[in-house]
C-alpha cells in the first residue's frame, strides 16, 4: 500500500545540488505537462474517477491538484526572487480537492494551464544564477527552503503524482 502512495519512494533531498542536477530538475519540470497528458490521454470518465489508492484522490483530482500546486510553486519562486525571505502561502490541498472544480471541470483545463505555466516557469528557472538558487522562502509545511531545495522538490512532486497514476493504470490493466 505504501508503494501505491509513494511509487517513487519518499522525497529525499540532494543536500549539495550541482549545476548538472539543476538542469535535470529543470528538464523534469519542463516535461511534466507532456508526460502527464500522455499518462491520462486515453482514460475514460470512469477511470478518471478511480482513486489511485484506497482512500486516495481519484485521477481527475490528482491532475487538478498538480495544476494548483504548480501555480503555488511558481508564485513561491517569484516571491523568493523579489522579496527578502518571504513566508510562502499555504493551502488546504485536501479541501481544495473536494471543491466542485476538481469534480466537474475537465482535466483538459488543468493540462492546458500546466502547459502554459510550465513554459513560463522553465524560462524563469533557466534564467537563474547559482546565487539565485540560494535565495529562500519559508514554507508553512517544510520550513525555510532554498530555491535549490524547492526546485528539486517540485520536480519530484510532478514525477511522484504521475507515477501514482501510472501505478494505478498498471494494476488495473489500463495500459
KASULVEN-V945726 format. One record per backbone hydrogen bond with DSSP energy under -1.0 kcal/mol. CO is the residue of the C=O (numbers start at 0). NH is the residue of the N-H. E is the energy in kcal/mol with one decimal. If there is no record, write none. Layout:
[[CO/NH/E] [CO/NH/E]]
This chain:
[[0/4/-1.5] [1/5/-2.9] [5/8/-1.8] [17/21/-2.2] [18/22/-2.0] [19/23/-2.0] [20/24/-2.6] [21/25/-2.6] [22/26/-2.4] [23/27/-2.5] [24/28/-2.7] [25/29/-2.5] [26/30/-1.9] [27/31/-1.3] [30/34/-2.8] [31/35/-2.9] [32/36/-2.5] [33/37/-2.5] [34/38/-2.0] [35/39/-1.9] [36/40/-1.3] [39/42/-1.7] [43/47/-2.7] [44/48/-1.4] [46/49/-1.6] [47/59/-2.7] [49/58/-1.5] [52/55/-2.5] [56/51/-2.3] [57/61/-2.2] [58/62/-2.3] [59/63/-2.3] [60/64/-2.7] [61/65/-2.4] [62/66/-1.7] [63/67/-2.3] [64/68/-3.3] [65/69/-2.5] [66/70/-2.0] [67/71/-2.1] [68/72/-2.6] [69/73/-2.5] [70/74/-2.1] [71/75/-2.2] [72/76/-2.3] [73/77/-2.3] [74/78/-2.5] [75/79/-2.4] [76/80/-1.9] [78/82/-2.1] [85/137/-2.9] [90/92/-1.6] [91/95/-2.8] [92/96/-2.0] [94/97/-1.1] [95/98/-1.5] [98/101/-1.1] [98/102/-1.1] [99/103/-3.5] [100/104/-1.3] [105/108/-1.2] [106/110/-2.4] [107/111/-2.6] [108/112/-2.0] [109/113/-2.5] [110/114/-2.2] [111/115/-2.2] [112/116/-2.8] [113/117/-3.0] [114/118/-1.5] [115/119/-1.8] [116/120/-2.9] [117/121/-2.8] [118/122/-1.6] [119/123/-2.4] [120/124/-3.0] [121/125/-2.7] [124/127/-1.4] [128/132/-1.4] [130/133/-1.4] [131/134/-1.8] [132/147/-2.2] [134/146/-1.8] [136/144/-3.0] [137/87/-2.9] [138/142/-2.3] [142/138/-3.0] [144/136/-1.9] [145/149/-2.5] [146/150/-2.5] [147/151/-2.0] [148/152/-2.4] [149/153/-2.7] [150/154/-2.4] [151/155/-2.3] [152/156/-2.6] [153/157/-1.8] [154/158/-1.9] [155/159/-3.1] [156/160/-2.1] [157/161/-2.1] [158/162/-2.4] [159/163/-1.6] [160/164/-1.8] [161/165/-2.6] [162/166/-2.7] [163/167/-2.0] [164/168/-2.5] [165/169/-2.3] [166/170/-2.5] [167/171/-2.4] [168/173/-2.8]]
